[in-house]
Amino acid sequence: MEDAFDAIVVGAGLAGCIAAYVLAKEGAEVLVIERGNYAGSKNMTGGRLYGHSLEKVIPGFAKEAPIERKITKEKVTFMTDDTGVTLDYHNGRDQSTIEESYTLLRGEFDQWLMEKAEEMGAQFISGIRVDEVIKKDGKVVGVMADGDELFANAVILAEGVNPVLGEKLGMVQPKVEADVMAVGAKELIELPENVIRDRFNVEGDEGCAWLFAGSPANGLMGGGFLYTNKTTISLGVVCGLHDIEHSSKTVPQMLEDFKNHALIKPLIEGGKLLEYSGHVVPEAGIHMVPKLVDDGVLITGDAAGFCLNIGYTVRGMDLAIASGEAAALAVLKAREANDFSAAGLNTYQDLLNDSFIMKDLNLYKGLPDFMQNPRIFNQYPKMVADIMQSMFTVDGSASQPLRKTIMKHCKEVGYMNLIKDGFKGVAAI
């Protein structure tokens, strides 16, 4: 097509920037359109990046990227309104770069990634919304942005968790069901660097990733999270969207109560609130992956539902990066063959199927249904806390065998429930 880009990428998040980087590096003419004022402007304050997929694209990226801290401490806490039982893991072993993970602030990190793509020759336009996808003879041939028609051999939709254009094309179901989404609220809290090191027992650039199940989401599906940055804490809660109507608290109230929990309050004491944000998160795994390829168009990142919540860890950024790379490679192969039809772009689906993305999504395909079980977020945290309280309370009465103490609290949940949930949980992971 005359005066057409090889590819137009809609969205300058991780998936979009990586797609642009890979395309431009190979000499493709690529344009990225971002409706925010800059790359990362619409992203929440921060989170955790598993570095393997970006390390593959930009080896040694962590030496120059604006990462915050390298994760060396993992914590998982079962929390009730007034107790907390924590599993704490410290990794002091040497790791290869593909094994390392980092905390980061997306506003800074995405801008850096955009600049890397620009260095390769990609063009970026920010502050512009793509209103429509242009089709000709049933094939996507470009986009309509701010009244201008822009043409491309292929369009990569990396528009995030609300894929409006994907819905208009009929590739994404137009009505998102509440049971496949979660809603989150997060705060960025400033603390002196030495205070963060002391409170979380970390040294240098070490950091902590901490997940909480139970009371943070008001006993509903979801939980709390905390990530340490250089001079800030990313703290928030997530709750299944379908559970909101059953909740006695709003999500902002959940976050406020979480901040005031006896376990959390001392960790953020004296902190200064810098940012507050909300976000919707895809939670259904493989069950919400849409049609990914059509004539002249591909869908990637959060828009494709590429997110994994497996309880003890939450992943989305590494999937977005790998899927953005796969989309770019598919476009490059289609350019070689001069075939941008669905068949010509289907290398994208093949690359995804061969990657960890689809393999992991399929591995954990039963987990979203299992996570609907309210006992996981209500009765089990209480059971664990009650067992620990009985073990560590000495009041002068005669002690009982530990076996009986544990069985007493298990009975409150129900032995059959424990057995049934145990089998389902093992099958789901």
N, C-alpha and C positions, 0 to 999 in steps of 0.2 A: 504494500500500500504506500503510495507516494506521501512523503512528509510524515510518515508514521514512526513512532518510537518502536523499538523492539518490544518493550514492555512498559506498561504503566502500573505502578504499585499504589494501591489505595491504603494509606495508613503507614505511619513512620514509627511503629512500635518495633519490638525486637524482630518479629518475623519479616516485616516490611523492610527494615534497614538491612537485614542480612540478605534478603533476596536481592536488593539493590546492589549491595556490595559484591556479591558473587557474580551477578550479571555484568556490572560495570568492569570488574576485574578482567573479564573475558572479552571486553571490548564492545559489549552491547550498549545500545542507546536506551537508557532507562530514566524514567521520570517518576518521582515519588510525590504524592499529593497528601498532605497532612492537614486535617481541619483544625488542629490545635495551633497555638501560636509558635510552637517549636516541638521538635520530637521529644516525647516524654511529658509534655505539658498536661496531658489528660490522665496520666498514670498515677496510681496511688503512691504514697510516699516511699515505699521500699519493700524489700523482700529478700528472698534467697535465690541465688543463681547456682545451679550445679554446672560447673564449668566445662564439662566434657564436650558438649556440642559446639560451643564457641571456640574452644581450644582447637578443634578440628579445622575451623574456618580461618581463625586468626591465631596461629600458634604464639604462645607467650603473651596473650592479650592482657593478663592480669598485671604485667609489669608496667603497662601504660594506662590502662583503663581506670576510671575513677571508682574503683571498688572501695567498700568501707572496711570490712574485716573478713578474714579467712575463718571459716567455722571450724573450731576445734572442740567445742562443747555442745552436746546434744542433751536436751532435757524433755521429758514427757511427764506431765503432772495430771493425776486424777484429782479433780477438785470438787469440793462441796462448798456450801456458803461459808463455812467456817473452818475447813480443813484442806490439806493438800498432801498427796503422796506422790513423790517425785522419783522417777527413774533417771539417773544422771550418768552420762557417759562422756569421758574425756579422751580424745584421740591425740596422743602424743607421738604417734608414729609418723615417720616420713611418708609423704604421699606423692604420687606422680601428679603432674598438672591436670590430667584428665580425671583424677579422683577428687580434686579439691572443689570446695564450694565456698561461696562468698555472700555477704550481705551487701546490698547496694541500694542507692536511691535512684529511682528510674528517671527522674527529671534530669539528672546529671549524666547518668549512664547512657540513656538513649541519645542525648545530644552528641556524646562522644562517638557513638556508633554511627550516627548520621554523618559526622565529619569524616569518619573512616571511609564511608561509602562515597562521599563527595571527593575524597582524595583519589578514588579509583575512577572518577568521572561521572558518577550518578548526579542527576539534577533533582533538587528538592524545591517544592513550593509549599509553604505553610500558611495557615490562616485561611484556607480555602476548603470548602466542602464539596465533595463529589455528590451531585444530586441524582444523576442517572447514569446507567450504563448504556452505551450506544450499541445497537444490534443492527446488522445488515444481513439479509437472507438467512436469519436464524443464528448468525455467528456474532459474538461480541467483538467489536472492532474499535472500541474506545470508550471514553467517558465524557459526560457533560459536567463541567466544573465552573461555577460562578458565571454561567452563561456562555462559556467557551466550549467548543467541541475539540477534544484532543483525541488523536487516533493512535492506535498501537496494534501490533500483531497479536499481542497477548495482554490480558489484564490480570494482575494478581491482587485478589481481595484479601487484605490483611487489616480489615477495619475493626477488629476487636470483638468483644463479647456480644455486641449488638449489631449483627451483620445485616444492616438494612438493605444494602445492595444485593447481597446473597438471597435475601427473601424476595426482592423484586424479580430476580431471575428465576425464582422457583427452585433454587438449589437447596435452600434452607427452609425448613418448615416455618410458615409465617407466624404461627402462634407458639411461643415458647412456653412449655408447661412448667408450672412452679416446682414440680418435683425434680427437675433437672438443673435447677439453678440455686445458688446461695447468694445471700446479700451480706456484705461486710462493711464494717466501719473501722477506721484506723486513725491513730494519732501519731504524730512525730513529736517526740519530747526531747528537748535539749538538756544535756547534762555535761559537766566537765569531763574531759577524757580520763583523768585520773580517777574520778568517781565511778565511771563505768568499769574501769579495770578492777577497782577494789570490790565493787558490789557483785560483779559477775566472775571474779577470780580469774581474770584473763590477763595475759601479758602482751606487750607490743601490739601487733595487729591481729591478735587472736580475737575470736568472737564467739557468741553463743546463739543458738537457735533453740527456742523453747515453745513447745505446744502444750495446750491445756484442754482437757476434756471434762465435761460435766457442767458445773454451774456457770461458766462464762456465757454459754448459750442458753441459760435458763433451763438446763436439763433437756434441751431439745437437740436435734441433729446439728452439730457444729462444734465450735470450741473457740479457744483464744490462742493468740500467738504473740511472741515477743522476739524481736531480733535486735542485736546490739550493732550499732554503727560506730563510727569514730567518735562523734560527740553527740549522738542522738540515740534514742530508743524508738523502734517501730513497734507499736503496741496496738492490738486490735482484736476484734471478735468477728466470727462468721457464723451465720445461722441459715439453715435450709429455708428457702423462700416459702415452701409449702407449709412450714411449721409456724410461720409468723402469725397467722390467724389464730393459732392455738396458744400463743404466748401471752403471759400476763405482763410482759415487759416489751417495750420497743427496743430496737437494736441500739439506738443511742443510750438507752437506760442500761442495757446489758453491758455496754462498754464502760459506762460510769461506775457500775457496781463492780465490774472486773478490776478497774483501777483502784477501787477502795477495798479490795479484798486484803486480808491480813498478810497474805503472801506477796502481793504485788505492790501494795502501797509503799513499803520501805524501799523498794527497788527504784521507784520513780520520784521519791520525796525530793522536793526542791527543784524539780525539773520545770522547764518552761515549754508550754505548748507552742509549737511552731506551725503545725498544719493539722487539719482535720479533713478527712475525705471518706467517701463511700464508693462502693463498687459492687458490681454483680459478677459472680464467678460461675463458670460452667462446672457442673458437679457430676454429670451422669456418665462420664467416660465415653467408651465406645458407643453407647446407646444414643448419643446425641451428635455423632459425627455425620455431617450431611453429605450430599453429593459433592465431591471435591473437584471434579473436572468436567468441563463442557467445552463446546467449540469456542476457542479464544479466551477462556477464563479458567482460573484456578482459585481455590479458597485455602487459606493457610492460617496458622496461629490460633488465637482464641476464637476467631470467627468459625474455625473448623471444629471447635469443641475440644481442642487438644489440651486437656488439663487432667491431672491425676491427684486425687486426694486418697491416700491409703492409710489415713489415721495417724501414723507416726511420722509421716512426711508428706509435704504438699509440693507438687511439681507443676510448672506451667512454662516457665521461661526457657528451660532447656528443650522442651518440645516445640515451642514457638521458633526458636533458632534453627533447630534441625529441619522443621517443616519449611521454613523460609528458604533454607539452602536447597532443599529438595525441589521446591517450586522453581527456583532459579535454574537449576540443572535441567529440569524438564523443558523450560523455555529455550535454553541454549541448544538442547538436542533438537527441538522442534525447528529452531532457526536453521540448523544445519540441513534439515530435510525440507525446509520451507513448507512445513505442514503444521499449522496451528489449530487443526481440528481437535476434537476430543480425543480421537485416536492418536494424533500426533503428540498431544500433551500427556497422554496416559502414562508416560514414564514417571510422572509425579506419583501416581498411585502405586506403581511398582516400587519406586524408591521408598515410599512410606511403608509398604508392606514388608520390605526387607530390613527396615530400620527398627530401632528400639521403640519408636513411637507406637506403631500398630501392634507390635509384639507385646509391649507393656499394657496397652489399652485392652487387648484381648485377654492377657493374663489376669487382669483385675476386673474383668467384665461383670463378675458377680458381686463386687464390693459395694457399688451404689445401693443395691437392694438390701444388702446386709446392714448397711449404715442407717437404714430407715428404722431399725430396731431401737425403740426408745430406752430400753434397758442399758444400752451401751453408754448413754450420756446421762443417765439418771441413777439407776439402781446400782450399777457396777462401780462407779466412783465412790458412792456411799459405802458399798460393801467393803471395798479396799481400805477406805479410811477407817471404818469401824474395826476391821481386823487389826490395823496398825495401832489404833487407840487401845484396844484390849491387850495387845502385846506389850505396850510400853507404859501401861498404867499399873502402878503398885499402890494398893490402898489398904494393905494389912489383911485382906481376906485370903483364904487358902487358894493357891494357884491351881488352875486346871491344865490338863495336857494341852499342848498347842493344837493338837489335832481337833480336840473338842471345841476350842475357841474358834478355829477357822470354820468348822462345820456349822457352828451355831449361826454365824453370819451368812454363810452360803445358803442355809436353809431359808433365810429371809427372802432371798431372791428366788429360791426354788431349785432343787436339784435337777429336775427335768429341764428347766429353762437353761441352766448352766450347761448341761449336756447338749441340748439342742443348739444353743447359740455357739458352743464350742465347735461342734461339727460344721455348722454353717460358716463360722469365721475361718476355720482352717480351709474349707473348700473355696472361700472367696479370695484367699491370698496364696 
